[in-house]
Amino acid sequence: MNSPQVSTLVIQGADGTPAPTPPRNGTDGLGGADGADGTTNPQKSKCATPAQPGSPGHAGTGAPPASAGGNGQNSPLVTFTIAKLSATDGFAVTVTGGGGAVGGDGGQGGSGGNGGNAGTQPAACQKQYSGRVAGGIGGAPGTGGHAGNGGNGGNAAVVTLLYDQALTAPSVQSIPGQGGQPGNPGEPGTPGQGGLGSDGTRESDGGTGSPGHIGALGNNGAAGSVSVTAVANPDNQVQLVVTALTTAAG
């Protein structure tokens, strides 16, 4: 036994354009300057200038937010007739809005710069200036980029279909486009390493950064409506009219 031969007509709005790739990252921070070494008199018996501390590393910049996915287009609006539908056991019509595109991924935050090392303290200066000369702390990492929102789906439509009652009753749908998925939030940058103090111990690093915010799912398009009527002995076996909705998607 042969399978039923069903003719299917699909009228669909274009899908949204995906957000640009690849993600845009933050800028790395510059490293801190090393402290100047201490100096003495020519005999190295007296301290002229003590060693200077290292400068802190500069913070990395946050990654910019990602772009949202493009919105799907509304269902196309059409009117057409089929004088005679042959060689088929039935037909189906699907009218749909385009799907929203996926949002862009957030980039990685810039890394913090390393802290500078303390200058070397001469022995003569150690006698006069007691205590440790600090290195520079590491620079803070930049925040990850916020994820892009998904694009909104396109609206469905009002579908009106008249068909010859001699034909098999058709399947007719008017379906809204689906909202796009959000992108992925970006990761924070790497914290800068602390510089070395005059005693060889390292200063603290730049701490922990924050990831980007989670994006939002795109809205679905507005649902359509369908009216299907069987007619006796029409001039054309199928007449299809697709018109726009009067309400917008939520």
Order of alpha helices (4+ residues) and beta strands (2+ residues): beta-beta-beta-beta-beta-alpha-beta-beta-beta-beta
